[in-house]
Amino acid sequence: MYYIGIDLGTSAVKLLLMDETGGIANIVSRAYPVSFPRPGWSEQAPADWWAAVCGGIPELLAGFDAAQVKGIGAGGQMHGLVVLDKDDAVIRPCILWNDGRTQKQVDYLNEVIGKDTLSRYTANIAFAGFTAPKLLWLRDNEPENFARIEKIMLPKDYINYKLTGVHGTDYSDASGMLLLDVQHKCWSREMLDLCGVREAQLPKLLESWQPVGTLTADTATALGLPADVVVCAGAGDNAAAAVGCGAVGGGKCNISLGTSGTVFITSDTFGVDKQNALHSFAHADGGYHLMGCILSAASCNKWWSEEILHTDDYAAEQALIPTDKLGANDVYFLPYLMGERSPHNDPAARGAFVGLRMDTPRAALTQAVLEGVAFAIRDCVEIAKAQGVEITASTLCGGGAKSPLWRKILANVLGIPLTLPQTEQGPGYGGAMLAAVACGAYPDVRSCAEALVRARQTTEPDAALVAKYNARYAVWRKLYPALKTSFAEMEALV
């Protein structure tokens, strides 16, 4: 038997075919563009996602018996606003998770409605990337489009709709909309009223492993799959990645170095970050999690290498960094290329190199980029520690985790061992695992993770290097507060 995992990312969809033993039989990736209509804006056409899925699945199944595919599960980029009209046609491009246009609406929610009130309604405060501020922006700026809305969807839920004809979502992804009462796992009537939407416009709520439906006849024919293939609700990409890395059940941590960076801390019970810097969301295993999210992680390294240095040979650039310079770099980098979410909640924040001299070599800036992202991840970990959460180790996933040097830097910046799972395809693998649970191959998500997830290798911290990075982090963390006012003044001039 086979299960298809869909990782609906920001730059591409990655499809994987998992067999019943948890082995990956095939992987296919299809890229699509991101549009930046204005500075700080970020949009995508849902039709491009669907075209990539439709083109990728037949390629994924080439050489395999498609009749043996039993289920499909997706992990998808979170928070994106997909709006459909009465004919289920997409009204406008999806406003993505890293879009920063909603500062006015975020300020209204946090300052007028109030953070305490929002936290009581949803367990979270407003961030620019969340879905509810996008709805308010749409109501304020595109009232004709807002009036046409019949269904409000999230990115991976749109794919599930195209597969099954059913409008559904899961609790982990819905948690990031600022429309869900996370503690009680139901839509917040107060938030719906604030945003001017009806519950009928929202998708049905499901646990991540629960079936949304089966393939429509037309979709089954187009993809070359049996019509009885089960499509489960799936999960937000971070929850799906946590499942794929084995961060299931309370007391686990998973860190992702993808386009964005996340610290994902699991819990069997509901809890809220008192500082409102971490998100309090439902997990794909039926429990809960706290999550810190930095908007630019591996994307910082991609920007630096490809756009500035004009090379995609990341390993060659990192090879120029002398080993004795780890923990001894005099150049610092703020990775806020798309603004920042955790812990600053500041769409106006910008990237910055600090500490340049006439003799600063190219390698020092490359190193600063890697270290700056690691320091930003540590910011999230420090917030969790302040809440009494103990993080003694973590799994690690995402494209940035492929770099041995970056793993070493991050392990020493955090001072904890970091373990790579045997399978690196976090969200897609987690999606396939959820599909296996939906099809009855495992009784629950924890049993599935215990059976399928294995460790590949662990990067241990070095005490001397940890001490050096502690000193560097103490300097780095003062840079954003020093530049915050300047960032706001720059934004006012745009």
C-alpha positions in Angstrom: 0.0 0.0 0.0 1.1 3.6 -0.7 0.3 6.9 0.8 0.9 10.3 -0.9 2.2 13.2 1.2 1.8 16.7 -0.2 4.1 19.5 1.1 2.5 22.7 -0.2 5.3 25.1 0.3 5.9 28.8 -0.6 8.2 28.2 -3.6 7.2 24.6 -4.6 5.0 21.7 -3.9 6.9 18.6 -2.9 5.2 15.3 -3.3 6.3 12.0 -1.8 5.1 8.4 -2.1 5.4 6.5 1.2 5.1 2.7 1.3 3.4 0.8 4.2 6.8 0.4 6.0 7.4 4.1 6.0 9.9 4.0 3.2 9.9 6.7 0.6 9.4 5.2 -2.8 9.6 8.4 -4.8 9.8 12.2 -4.5 8.7 14.9 -7.1 8.9 18.7 -6.8 7.1 21.3 -8.9 8.0 25.0 -8.5 5.6 28.0 -8.9 6.1 31.7 -8.6 5.5 34.2 -5.8 4.3 37.6 -6.6 5.4 40.8 -4.7 2.9 43.4 -6.0 4.3 46.0 -3.6 7.1 46.1 -1.0 6.2 43.9 1.9 3.3 42.2 0.0 3.4 38.5 -1.0 0.8 36.7 -3.1 0.3 33.4 -5.0 -2.2 32.1 -7.5 -4.0 29.0 -6.1 -4.4 27.7 -9.6 -0.6 27.4 -9.7 -0.6 25.1 -6.7 -3.3 22.9 -8.2 -1.5 22.7 -11.6 1.7 21.7 -9.8 -0.2 18.9 -7.9 -2.0 17.7 -11.0 1.3 17.6 -12.9 3.3 16.2 -10.1 1.2 13.2 -8.9 1.2 11.3 -12.3 5.0 11.8 -12.4 5.2 10.6 -8.8 3.4 7.4 -9.6 5.3 6.6 -12.8 6.5 3.0 -12.5 4.3 2.3 -9.5 0.9 0.6 -9.2 -1.5 3.5 -8.6 -4.2 1.1 -7.6 -2.2 0.5 -4.4 -2.5 4.2 -3.3 -4.9 4.3 -0.3 -4.6 7.8 1.1 -3.4 11.4 0.6 -2.4 13.8 3.3 -1.1 17.4 3.0 1.0 19.7 5.1 0.7 23.3 3.8 2.0 26.8 4.2 -0.2 28.4 6.9 -2.3 31.6 7.3 -2.8 32.3 3.6 -6.1 33.8 2.7 -7.9 31.9 -0.1 -11.4 33.3 -0.9 -13.9 31.5 -3.1 -17.2 32.9 -4.6 -20.6 31.2 -4.9 -19.3 29.0 -7.8 -16.1 28.0 -5.8 -14.0 30.1 -8.1 -11.0 31.9 -6.6 -11.8 35.6 -6.2 -8.3 37.0 -5.9 -4.7 35.8 -5.4 -3.9 34.2 -2.1 -2.4 36.7 0.4 0.5 34.7 1.9 1.8 34.0 5.4 4.7 36.4 5.0 2.7 39.3 3.6 3.1 42.4 5.7 0.3 44.7 4.4 -2.0 44.4 7.4 -0.2 46.5 10.0 -3.2 48.9 10.4 -5.6 46.0 11.0 -3.1 44.3 13.4 -2.9 47.5 15.4 -6.7 47.7 15.5 -7.0 44.2 16.8 -4.2 44.4 19.3 -4.7 47.9 20.5 -8.4 48.7 20.1 -9.9 45.2 20.6 -7.0 44.5 22.9 -4.5 41.7 23.3 -6.1 40.3 26.4 -9.4 40.1 24.6 -7.9 38.4 21.6 -6.1 35.9 23.7 -9.3 35.1 25.6 -11.1 34.5 22.3 -8.4 32.7 20.4 -5.4 32.0 22.7 -3.3 34.4 20.5 -2.8 38.0 19.6 -2.8 39.4 16.0 0.3 39.1 13.8 0.5 40.5 10.3 0.7 37.1 8.7 -2.5 35.7 10.3 -5.7 35.3 8.3 -8.1 37.5 10.3 -6.1 40.7 9.7 -6.1 39.8 6.0 -9.9 39.6 6.0 -10.1 43.0 7.7 -7.7 44.4 5.1 -9.8 42.9 2.3 -13.0 44.4 3.8 -11.3 47.8 4.1 -9.5 47.9 0.7 -11.3 45.5 -1.7 -15.0 45.7 -0.4 -16.3 44.4 -3.8 -14.2 41.2 -3.4 -15.0 40.9 0.3 -18.7 41.0 -0.6 -18.3 38.1 -3.0 -16.8 35.7 -0.4 -18.7 32.4 -0.1 -15.9 30.3 1.4 -12.7 31.2 3.3 -9.9 28.6 2.8 -6.3 28.0 3.8 -3.8 26.9 1.1 -3.7 23.2 1.7 -7.4 23.1 2.3 -7.9 24.5 -1.2 -6.0 21.5 -2.6 -8.1 19.1 -0.5 -11.2 20.8 -1.8 -10.0 20.3 -5.4 -9.3 16.7 -4.6 -12.6 15.9 -2.8 -15.1 18.7 -3.5 -15.3 19.2 0.3 -14.6 22.4 2.2 -12.7 21.3 5.3 -9.7 22.3 7.5 -7.9 20.9 10.5 -7.4 22.4 13.9 -3.6 23.0 13.6 -4.0 25.1 10.5 -7.2 26.8 11.6 -5.3 27.8 14.8 -3.3 30.3 12.8 -6.3 32.1 11.4 -7.0 34.1 14.6 -10.6 32.9 14.1 -10.4 29.7 16.1 -11.1 29.3 19.8 -8.0 27.0 20.2 -8.7 25.8 23.7 -12.2 24.6 22.8 -11.5 23.7 19.2 -14.4 25.7 17.7 -14.8 28.8 15.6 -14.8 32.0 17.8 -18.1 33.7 17.3 -16.7 36.9 18.7 -13.9 36.9 16.1 -16.3 36.1 13.3 -18.4 39.1 14.3 -15.3 41.3 14.4 -14.3 40.3 10.9 -17.8 40.4 9.5 -18.0 36.8 8.4 -20.4 34.0 9.0 -19.6 30.5 10.2 -21.1 29.1 7.0 -18.3 30.8 5.1 -15.7 28.8 7.0 -14.7 25.2 6.4 -15.7 22.2 8.5 -13.3 21.6 11.4 -11.5 18.2 11.6 -8.7 16.5 13.4 -5.6 16.2 11.1 -6.0 12.4 10.7 -9.7 12.5 10.0 -10.9 11.9 6.4 -12.2 15.0 4.5 -13.6 12.7 1.8 -12.5 10.6 -1.2 -11.4 11.8 -4.7 -14.0 13.1 -7.0 -14.5 11.1 -10.2 -13.0 13.7 -12.4 -10.0 14.2 -10.2 -9.4 10.4 -9.9 -9.4 10.1 -13.6 -7.1 13.1 -14.1 -4.6 11.9 -11.6 -4.8 8.2 -12.5 -5.9 7.2 -9.0 -8.7 5.0 -7.7 -11.8 7.0 -6.7 -11.8 5.6 -3.2 -8.5 7.1 -2.2 -9.0 8.8 1.2 -7.9 12.4 1.6 -7.3 13.3 5.3 -7.6 16.9 6.7 -3.8 17.1 7.0 -2.1 19.9 8.9 -0.3 23.2 8.8 3.2 22.7 7.6 4.9 23.0 11.0 2.5 20.6 12.7 2.9 18.2 9.7 6.7 18.5 9.9 6.6 17.8 13.7 4.7 14.6 13.0 7.2 13.7 10.3 10.1 14.2 12.7 8.4 12.3 15.6 7.6 15.4 17.7 4.3 13.8 18.8 3.0 13.7 22.4 3.9 16.2 25.1 7.4 17.5 25.9 9.0 17.3 22.4 10.6 20.0 20.3 11.1 20.3 16.6 13.0 23.1 14.9 12.5 23.9 11.2 15.0 25.7 9.0 12.8 26.2 6.0 11.8 29.3 4.1 10.7 30.5 7.6 12.1 29.2 10.8 10.1 27.7 13.7 10.5 26.3 17.2 7.6 23.8 17.8 7.1 22.7 21.4 4.5 20.0 22.0 2.1 19.6 24.9 -0.6 17.3 25.9 -2.5 20.1 27.5 -3.6 23.6 26.4 -1.4 26.5 27.4 -0.8 30.2 26.5 2.4 32.2 26.3 1.9 35.0 28.8 4.1 37.3 26.7 2.1 36.7 23.5 5.4 36.2 21.6 4.8 32.5 20.9 1.7 31.1 19.2 -0.6 28.7 21.1 -2.0 26.3 18.5 -3.6 22.8 18.3 -1.2 20.0 17.2 -1.9 17.4 14.5 -1.7 14.6 17.1 -4.8 15.9 18.9 -2.8 17.8 21.5 -1.4 21.3 21.5 1.8 23.2 20.9 3.6 26.5 21.4 5.3 27.8 18.4 7.8 30.6 17.7 8.1 31.6 14.0 10.8 33.8 12.4 9.7 34.8 8.9 13.1 34.4 7.1 15.4 31.5 7.8 16.8 29.4 5.0 15.4 32.2 2.7 18.0 34.5 4.2 20.8 32.2 3.0 19.1 31.8 -0.4 18.8 35.6 -0.7 22.5 36.2 0.3 23.9 33.4 -1.9 21.8 33.7 -5.0 20.7 37.4 -5.1 23.8 39.0 -3.7 26.7 36.6 -4.4 25.1 35.2 -7.5 25.8 31.5 -6.7 23.7 28.6 -5.7 26.7 26.6 -4.5 25.9 27.1 -0.8 28.4 24.4 0.3 31.3 26.1 -1.4 30.5 29.5 0.2 30.3 27.9 3.6 33.6 26.0 3.0 35.3 29.5 3.0 34.4 30.0 6.7 37.4 29.0 8.9 36.5 26.7 11.8 38.3 28.9 14.3 35.9 31.8 13.4 32.9 30.0 14.8 31.9 31.9 17.9 34.4 34.6 17.0 32.7 36.5 14.2 32.7 40.3 14.5 29.9 40.8 11.9 26.2 40.4 13.0 23.2 40.0 10.8 19.5 40.7 11.6 17.5 38.3 9.4 14.3 40.4 9.2 14.1 40.5 5.4 10.3 40.1 5.5 9.7 41.9 8.8 9.5 39.7 11.9 6.9 37.7 13.8 8.3 36.1 16.9 9.1 37.6 19.2 9.0 41.2 17.9 5.7 41.2 15.9 7.1 44.0 13.7 6.4 44.0 9.9 8.6 47.1 9.6 11.7 45.3 10.8 14.4 44.9 8.2 17.6 42.9 7.6 20.9 44.5 8.5 24.6 43.7 8.7 26.3 45.3 11.6 30.1 45.4 12.4 31.6 45.7 8.9 35.2 46.8 8.6 37.6 47.4 5.7 39.1 44.0 6.2 35.8 42.1 6.6 36.0 39.1 4.2 33.1 37.7 2.2 33.0 34.6 4.4 32.3 36.6 7.5 29.1 37.9 6.0 28.0 34.4 5.0 28.8 33.2 8.5 26.8 36.2 9.9 23.8 35.2 7.9 23.8 31.6 9.3 24.4 32.9 12.8 21.8 35.6 12.6 19.1 33.1 11.8 20.4 30.8 14.7 20.2 33.8 17.1 16.6 34.6 16.0 15.7 30.9 16.6 17.2 31.3 20.1 15.0 34.4 20.7 12.0 32.0 20.4 13.6 29.4 22.7 14.4 32.1 25.3 10.7 33.1 25.3 9.7 29.5 25.9 12.3 29.2 28.7 10.8 32.3 30.4 7.5 30.4 30.5 9.1 27.6 32.4 9.3 25.3 29.4 12.4 23.1 29.4 14.0 22.3 26.1 16.9 19.9 26.4 17.1 18.6 22.9 15.3 19.0 19.5 14.8 17.3 16.2 15.7 19.4 13.2 14.2 19.6 9.7 14.0 21.9 6.6 16.3 22.7 3.8 18.8 24.6 6.0 19.2 21.5 8.2 21.1 19.8 5.3 24.1 22.1 6.1 26.5 20.4 8.6 27.9 23.8 9.4 24.5 25.4 10.1 23.6 22.5 12.3 26.8 23.0 14.3 26.2 26.7 14.6 22.6 26.2 15.7 23.4 23.4 18.2 26.0 25.6 19.9 23.9 28.8 19.8 21.1 26.9 21.5 23.4 24.7 23.6 21.3 21.6 22.9 21.8 18.4 20.8 19.9 18.5 17.5 18.8 15.3 15.8 18.1 14.8 12.1 15.4 12.2 11.4 16.1 9.4 8.9 13.6 11.0 6.6 14.2 14.7 5.8 10.9 15.3 4.1 9.1 16.7 7.3 5.8 18.2 6.1 5.3 15.7 3.2 6.2 12.7 5.3 4.0 13.9 8.1 1.1 14.3 5.6 1.6 10.7 4.4 1.7 9.5 8.0 -1.6 11.2 8.7 -3.0 9.6 5.6 -1.9 6.2 6.9 -3.7 6.9 10.2 -6.8 8.0 8.3 -6.8 4.8 6.4 -6.6 2.7 9.6 -3.0 1.5 9.2 -2.3 2.9 12.7 -4.7 3.5 15.6 -3.4 7.1 16.2 -0.7 9.5 15.3 1.6 8.6 18.2 1.6 4.9 17.2 2.4 5.8 13.6 5.3 8.1 14.7 6.7 5.4 17.0 6.6 2.9 14.2 8.0 4.9 11.4 10.3 7.8 12.6 13.9 7.0 13.2 16.9 9.2 14.0 19.7 9.5 11.5 22.4 11.6 13.3 22.8 14.0 16.2 24.9 17.2 16.4 26.1 17.7 20.0 27.0 21.2 21.3 30.6 21.9 22.5 30.8 23.7 25.9 33.6 26.1 24.9 31.7 27.1 21.7 28.4 27.4 23.6 30.1 30.0 25.9 31.5 32.0 22.9 28.1 32.1 21.3 26.4 33.1 24.5 28.6 36.2 24.5 27.9 36.9 20.8 24.1 36.4 21.4 24.2 39.0 24.2 25.5 41.5 21.7 23.2 40.5 18.9 20.0 40.7 20.9 20.6 44.4 21.6 20.7 45.3 17.9 17.0 45.1 17.1 15.9 47.4 20.0 18.6 49.9 18.9 17.3 49.9 15.3 13.6 49.5 15.9 12.8 53.3 15.7 14.9 53.6 12.5 13.1 50.7 10.9 9.8 52.4 11.6 11.1 55.7 10.1 12.3 53.9 7.0 8.9 52.3 6.6 7.2 55.7 6.8 9.2 56.9 3.9 8.2 54.0 1.5 
